[in-house]
C-alpha cells in the first residue's frame, strides 16, 4: 500500500512544485527586475545626455558660423577692388 501511494502523487502537489517559486528563483526574478529598471534608468540618462550634447553641438556650430560671418565682414575690405 505504501508503494502505490508513493507512485501516485497528488496532482495538486505536483503543480505546486512548478508554480511556487523557490527562494532562488524569487531572488533571480528580483535581480532581473532590478537589472531591467537599472538598464532603463541608464538608457534614459544616456538619451538625455545625447540630446544635451546635440543641443550643445548645434549651439557651437551656430556660434562658429556667426563668428565666421563677423570675421568675414571685418576682412571684407581687403577683398574689395580698389578704385583709382
C-alpha positions in Angstrom: 0.0 0.0 0.0 2.8 2.4 0.7 4.3 1.9 -2.7 1.0 2.6 -4.5 0.6 5.8 -2.5 4.1 6.8 -3.4 3.6 6.1 -7.1 0.5 8.2 -7.4 1.5 11.7 -6.2 -1.2 14.2 -5.7 -1.6 16.4 -8.9 -2.1 19.5 -6.7 1.3 18.9 -5.1 3.0 18.5 -8.5 1.6 21.7 -9.7 2.6 23.5 -6.6 6.2 22.3 -7.2 6.3 24.0 -10.6 4.2 27.1 -9.8 5.6 28.2 -6.5 8.9 30.0 -6.9 11.7 28.8 -4.8 13.8 31.3 -2.9 16.5 31.1 -5.5 14.1 31.8 -8.4 12.4 34.7 -6.5 15.9 36.1 -5.9 16.7 35.8 -9.6 13.5 37.4 -10.6 14.2 40.3 -8.2 17.6 40.6 -9.7 16.1 40.6 -13.2 13.7 43.3 -12.2 16.4 45.4 -10.7 18.5 44.9 -13.8 15.6 45.9 -16.1 14.9 49.1 -14.1 18.7 49.9 -13.9 19.1 49.4 -17.6 16.0 51.6 -18.3 17.4 54.3 -15.9 20.8 54.2 -17.7 19.3 54.4 -21.1 17.2 57.4 -20.1 20.3 59.1 -18.7 22.2 58.3 -22.0 19.3 59.7 -24.1 19.2 62.9 -22.0 22.9 63.3 -22.3 22.8 62.7 -26.0 20.1 65.4 -26.5 22.1 67.8 -24.4 25.3 67.1 -26.4 23.4 67.5 -29.7 22.0 70.9 -28.5 25.5 72.0 -27.4 26.9 70.9 -30.7 24.2 72.8 -32.6 24.8 76.0 -30.5 28.5 75.7 -31.0 28.0 75.4 -34.8 25.8 78.4 -34.8 28.3 80.4 -32.8 31.1 79.3 -35.2 29.1 80.3 -38.2 28.2 83.7 -36.6 31.9 84.2 -35.7 33.0 83.3 -39.2 30.5 85.8 -40.6 31.7 88.5 -38.3 35.3 87.7 -39.3 34.4 87.8 -43.0 32.7 91.2 -42.5 35.8 92.6 -40.8 38.1 91.3 -43.5 35.9 92.1 -46.5 37.6 95.4 -47.0 40.7 93.5 -48.1 38.9 91.9 -51.0 37.2 94.9 -52.4 38.5 96.2 -55.7 40.4 99.5 -55.3 39.2 102.3 -57.5 42.0 104.7 -58.6 
